[in-house]
Amino acid sequence: MKIMAFNGSPRKKKWNTVSLLNNALEGAGSAGAQTELIQLYDLNFSGCISCFSCKKISRKKDGVCAVQDDLTAVLDRVRKADALIIGSPVYYGCESAATRAFLERLCFPYLQYAKDVRSLFPRKINTAMIYTMNVPEQTVKLMGYDQLFERTKKMLEMHFGPCELLLSTDTLQYSDYDKFEAELFDKEAKYKRHAEVFPEDCKRAFELGVRLASGKVPERVQM
Ligand SMILES: Cc1cc2nc3c(=O)[nH]c(=O)nc-3n(C[C@H](O)[C@H](O)[C@H](O)COP(=O)(O)O)c2cc1C
């Protein structure tokens, strides 16, 4: 069982998204999975360039993206992975730019414009999206973020297999709120939540990792 995780935050150490991903991978590791964390912001890659090589009639239908950059080797390893976990901070109500670019390159080569089989990915595997965001839980729906989360979940389900969502809201944005502009925020409430609720989010991420490592998915399902 090989699980790959992708950090779509430019903050690569200790911060919210990567902490949750590390917890998920620890959980997966504790259940016997082999794990790998990819820092998307360490890679030089672009989103889909719309070359449509992956849609040519004459192509080999293997879902391989024709673009050659730092993502090429990573996408090659994805083909052999048994589960994928993608973590992203919410930036302006969307995934971070690197996450979005990654999702385009991850999914589009597998997409078939065909009526029967929509995905060329050879197996059905479990996936998960972990989102971290500044807004509190009750604002998620108000801001329409729930629609973004559901849309990405459906996209991963169409291409790969079942997708679990894990949301971590009202995250700590700065380590020291006195050093940055933060008039809008109740800094003491932010520190308190980070101390009390974020560890619970990490625990949920750990459990997600355990589930993914032990989750059974059908050998081959046509999507
Ligand atoms: C450019 C930028 C845009 C952001 N936009 C939003 C937003 O639209 N909604 C939100 O809830 N948080 C927003 N945030 C806050 C981050 O989503 C939040 O702090 C997140 O937990 C950061 O993850 P990290 O600690 O892993 O980097 C934004 C942060 C940045 C830097």
The ligand as an SDF file (V2000), in Angstrom:
LIG
                    3D

 31 33  0  0  0  0  0  0  0  0999 V2000
   -3.0490   34.6410   -0.5280 C   0  0  0  0  0  0  0  0  0  0  0  0
   -3.9140   34.1490    0.5970 C   0  0  0  0  0  0  0  0  0  0  0  0
   -5.2830   34.1000    0.4150 C   0  0  0  0  0  0  0  0  0  0  0  0
   -6.1180   33.5980    1.4220 C   0  0  0  0  0  0  0  0  0  0  0  0
   -7.4650   33.5370    1.1920 N   0  0  0  0  0  0  0  0  0  0  0  0
   -8.2710   32.9820    2.1240 C   0  0  0  0  0  0  0  0  0  0  0  0
   -9.6710   32.8610    1.8850 C   0  0  0  0  0  0  0  0  0  0  0  0
  -10.1930   33.2290    0.8380 O   0  0  0  0  0  0  0  0  0  0  0  0
  -10.4260   32.2950    2.8560 N   0  0  0  0  0  0  0  0  0  0  0  0
   -9.8880   31.8400    4.0350 C   0  0  0  0  0  0  0  0  0  0  0  0
  -10.6270   31.3130    4.8660 O   0  0  0  0  0  0  0  0  0  0  0  0
   -8.5640   31.9390    4.2820 N   0  0  0  0  0  0  0  0  0  0  0  0
   -7.7510   32.4980    3.3570 C   0  0  0  0  0  0  0  0  0  0  0  0
   -6.3950   32.5810    3.5870 N   0  0  0  0  0  0  0  0  0  0  0  0
   -5.8320   32.0120    4.8430 C   0  0  0  0  0  0  0  0  0  0  0  0
   -5.2860   30.6060    4.6580 C   0  0  0  0  0  0  0  0  0  0  0  0
   -6.1660   29.7970    3.9220 O   0  0  0  0  0  0  0  0  0  0  0  0
   -5.0780   29.9190    6.0220 C   0  0  0  0  0  0  0  0  0  0  0  0
   -4.2950   30.7230    6.8480 O   0  0  0  0  0  0  0  0  0  0  0  0
   -4.4620   28.5470    5.8260 C   0  0  0  0  0  0  0  0  0  0  0  0
   -4.6810   27.7480    6.9650 O   0  0  0  0  0  0  0  0  0  0  0  0
   -2.9620   28.6390    5.5660 C   0  0  0  0  0  0  0  0  0  0  0  0
   -2.4180   27.3540    5.4270 O   0  0  0  0  0  0  0  0  0  0  0  0
   -0.8830   27.0620    5.7730 P   0  0  0  0  0  0  0  0  0  0  0  0
   -0.6950   27.4300    7.2130 O   0  0  0  0  0  0  0  0  0  0  0  0
   -0.7020   25.6290    5.5280 O   0  0  0  0  0  0  0  0  0  0  0  0
   -0.0670   27.8980    4.8590 O   0  0  0  0  0  0  0  0  0  0  0  0
   -5.5460   33.1310    2.6430 C   0  0  0  0  0  0  0  0  0  0  0  0
   -4.1490   33.2130    2.8250 C   0  0  0  0  0  0  0  0  0  0  0  0
   -3.3490   33.7200    1.8150 C   0  0  0  0  0  0  0  0  0  0  0  0
   -1.8470   33.7780    2.0280 C   0  0  0  0  0  0  0  0  0  0  0  0
  1  2  1  0
  2  3  1  0
  2 30  2  0
  3  4  2  0
  4  5  1  0
  4 28  1  0
  5  6  2  0
  6  7  1  0
  6 13  1  0
  7  8  2  0
  7  9  1  0
  9 10  1  0
 10 11  2  0
 10 12  1  0
 12 13  2  0
 13 14  1  0
 14 15  1  0
 14 28  1  0
 15 16  1  0
 16 17  1  0
 16 18  1  0
 18 19  1  0
 18 20  1  0
 20 21  1  0
 20 22  1  0
 22 23  1  0
 23 24  1  0
 24 25  2  0
 24 26  1  0
 24 27  1  0
 28 29  2  0
 29 30  1  0
 30 31  1  0
M  END
$$$$
